[in-house]
Amino acid sequence: MDIVDAATLGELWDRVTGTQPEPDRWLVLVTLGVALAAVTPYGVWRLARNTITIAHEGGHGLMALLSGRTLEGIRLHSDTSGLTVSRGKPTGFGMILTAAAGYTAPSLLGLGGAALLAAGHITALLWGAIALLLALLVMVRNAYGMLTVLLTGAAFFLVSWLTEPEVQAAFGYVVVWFLLLGGVRPVFELQAKRRRGAARDSDADQLSRLTRVPALVWLLFFHAVALTSLVGGGRWLLDA
């Protein structure tokens, strides 16, 4: 029995860490078009933005843990907003990193995903996403958030376990393109809200209070991370 289990685990490990054939250029371009269609029209974006919120709040939560704070819970709401609550020193480097991780997380995840796809690790991308979603699920504290994370994780699992390599490649490329593109739009939305006098307790404003650096500078930082990730990740995907 142990030999069978070891062989099965070995096959699973090889499947996850192995490389898959590069997709055709037309597939990469089609998935880019699909991702643009999910980000551009407001009606579609309104629904798809939930995925970006998962990444955003997950970024806050992960950085809170890495900086030594106590993560108390994450909430995801149907209006695509979210809240991450952590306990610890209210000022200092750890709190700054935690606050800065939200708007940068989707783009950086997209950049990391692009690196995996460029190296042919499509299955590793899908299973890595499942692992991150399971870790996030443990910390979600409301029913809507749990449902959103479960459905997202189920989609990744079903695609990775039941579909052919071509379908997995298409799904992986759509996800990564979406993270890269979807990481850009929220920063512009935040900038527009602040221009209208709203969102005065945003991540940029919290960072301004923590660092005494103007919120506009933090907005520019969010823009820089998002656009740099889009350009860099896009080049990797198109050159793959």
C-alpha positions in Angstrom: 0.0 0.0 0.0 2.8 2.4 0.9 4.5 1.7 -2.4 1.3 2.4 -4.3 0.8 5.6 -2.4 4.4 6.7 -3.0 4.0 6.0 -6.7 0.7 7.9 -6.8 2.2 10.8 -5.0 5.2 10.7 -7.3 3.0 10.8 -10.4 1.0 13.7 -8.9 4.2 15.6 -8.1 5.6 15.1 -11.6 2.3 16.3 -13.0 2.3 19.5 -11.0 5.9 20.3 -11.4 6.3 19.2 -15.0 6.2 21.4 -18.0 3.5 21.5 -20.7 3.8 22.5 -24.4 3.7 26.1 -25.3 0.3 27.2 -26.7 -0.1 28.6 -30.2 0.2 32.3 -30.6 -3.4 32.6 -31.6 -4.5 31.1 -28.3 -2.4 33.7 -26.3 -4.0 36.5 -28.3 -7.5 35.1 -27.9 -7.1 34.8 -24.1 -5.9 38.4 -24.1 -9.1 39.4 -25.8 -11.2 37.4 -23.3 -9.4 39.1 -20.4 -10.0 42.5 -22.0 -13.7 41.7 -22.4 -13.8 40.9 -18.7 -12.1 44.1 -17.6 -13.4 46.8 -20.0 -17.3 46.7 -20.0 -18.5 47.9 -16.6 -21.3 45.3 -16.3 -18.9 42.4 -16.8 -16.2 44.1 -14.7 -18.6 44.6 -11.9 -18.9 40.8 -11.5 -15.3 39.9 -12.5 -13.9 42.4 -10.0 -14.7 39.9 -7.2 -11.6 37.9 -8.3 -9.4 41.0 -8.0 -10.9 41.7 -4.5 -9.9 38.1 -3.5 -6.3 38.9 -4.6 -6.3 42.3 -3.0 -7.5 41.2 0.4 -5.3 38.1 0.2 -2.3 40.4 -0.4 -3.2 42.3 2.8 -3.6 39.1 4.7 -0.4 37.4 3.5 1.7 40.5 4.2 0.2 40.9 7.6 1.4 37.3 8.4 4.8 37.8 6.9 5.4 41.0 8.8 4.5 39.3 12.1 1.0 40.7 12.6 -1.9 38.5 13.8 -4.4 38.0 11.0 -7.9 38.0 12.6 -10.0 37.6 9.4 -10.9 38.6 5.9 -14.4 39.7 4.6 -15.4 39.9 1.0 -18.6 41.7 0.1 -21.0 41.5 -2.8 -20.3 45.2 -3.8 -16.7 43.9 -4.6 -15.3 45.7 -1.5 -13.4 43.8 1.2 -11.8 44.2 4.6 -8.8 42.5 6.2 -8.4 42.8 9.9 -5.0 42.2 11.6 -3.8 42.8 15.1 -0.4 44.3 16.0 1.5 47.5 16.2 -0.7 50.2 14.5 2.4 51.9 13.0 5.7 50.8 11.7 7.2 48.9 8.7 4.9 45.9 9.1 1.8 48.0 9.0 3.1 49.9 6.0 3.8 46.7 4.1 0.4 45.3 4.9 -1.4 48.4 3.7 0.7 48.6 0.5 0.1 44.9 -0.4 -3.6 45.2 -1.4 -3.5 47.2 -4.7 -0.2 45.7 -5.7 -1.2 42.0 -5.1 -3.2 41.3 -8.3 -0.6 42.7 -10.5 2.3 40.9 -8.8 0.3 37.6 -8.8 -0.2 38.2 -12.5 3.5 38.8 -13.0 4.4 35.6 -11.1 1.8 33.7 -13.1 3.2 35.0 -16.4 6.7 33.8 -15.3 5.2 30.3 -14.7 3.4 30.2 -18.0 6.5 31.4 -19.9 8.4 28.5 -18.3 5.7 26.1 -19.3 4.4 25.4 -15.8 0.7 25.6 -16.5 -0.3 22.9 -14.0 1.9 24.4 -11.3 0.1 27.7 -11.8 -3.4 26.1 -11.4 -2.4 24.1 -8.4 -0.6 27.0 -6.8 -3.7 29.1 -7.2 -5.8 26.3 -5.5 -3.3 26.2 -2.6 -3.5 30.0 -2.1 -7.3 30.0 -2.3 -7.5 27.2 0.4 -5.2 29.2 2.7 -7.4 32.3 2.1 -10.6 30.3 2.8 -9.5 29.5 6.3 -9.4 33.2 7.2 -12.6 34.3 5.5 -15.2 35.3 8.0 -18.4 35.9 6.1 -20.7 33.7 4.0 -20.4 35.6 0.7 -16.7 35.6 1.0 -16.5 31.9 1.6 -18.8 31.2 -1.3 -16.8 33.4 -3.7 -13.5 31.7 -2.7 -15.0 28.2 -2.9 -16.4 28.8 -6.4 -13.1 30.3 -7.6 -11.2 27.4 -6.1 -13.6 24.9 -7.6 -13.1 26.4 -11.0 -9.4 26.0 -10.8 -9.6 22.4 -9.5 -12.1 21.2 -12.2 -10.1 22.7 -15.0 -6.8 21.3 -13.7 -8.2 17.8 -13.0 -10.7 17.2 -15.7 -9.8 19.0 -18.8 -7.2 18.5 -21.6 -3.9 20.4 -21.6 -5.2 22.8 -24.3 -8.1 23.9 -22.1 -5.8 24.2 -19.0 -3.5 26.4 -21.0 -6.4 28.6 -22.2 -7.7 29.0 -18.7 -4.3 29.7 -17.2 -3.6 32.4 -19.8 -7.0 34.0 -19.3 -6.5 34.1 -15.5 -3.0 35.7 -15.8 -4.0 38.2 -18.4 -7.0 39.1 -16.2 -4.8 39.6 -13.1 -2.4 41.8 -15.1 -5.2 43.9 -16.7 -7.5 43.8 -13.7 -4.7 45.1 -11.4 -4.6 48.3 -13.4 -8.2 49.4 -13.4 -8.8 49.6 -9.6 -6.0 52.1 -9.2 -7.6 54.4 -11.7 -11.0 53.9 -10.0 -9.4 54.8 -6.7 -7.9 57.9 -8.2 -11.2 59.0 -9.7 -13.0 58.5 -6.3 -10.4 60.6 -4.5 -10.7 63.3 -7.2 -14.5 63.4 -6.3 -13.6 63.7 -2.6 -14.5 60.1 -1.8 -12.5 57.1 -0.5 -10.6 59.2 2.0 -9.8 56.2 4.1 -8.4 54.2 1.2 -5.1 52.2 1.3 -3.3 55.2 -0.1 -4.6 57.5 2.6 -3.8 55.0 5.3 -0.3 54.8 3.9 -0.1 58.6 3.8 -0.9 58.8 7.5 1.6 56.0 8.3 4.5 57.5 6.4 3.7 61.2 6.0 4.1 60.7 2.3 1.2 62.2 0.3 -1.5 59.8 -0.8 -0.9 60.9 -4.4 2.6 59.5 -4.2 1.2 56.2 -3.1 -1.3 56.3 -5.9 1.6 56.8 -8.3 3.4 53.8 -6.7 0.3 51.6 -7.2 0.2 52.8 -10.9 3.8 52.0 -11.4 3.6 48.5 -10.0 0.4 47.7 -12.0 1.7 49.1 -15.3 5.2 47.7 -14.9 3.7 44.2 -14.2 1.4 44.5 -17.2 4.2 45.4 -19.5 6.7 42.8 -18.1 4.1 40.0 -17.8 2.6 40.8 -21.1 6.0 40.5 -22.8 6.6 37.1 -21.2 3.2 35.8 -22.3 3.5 37.0 -25.8 7.1 35.7 -26.1 6.2 32.3 -24.6 
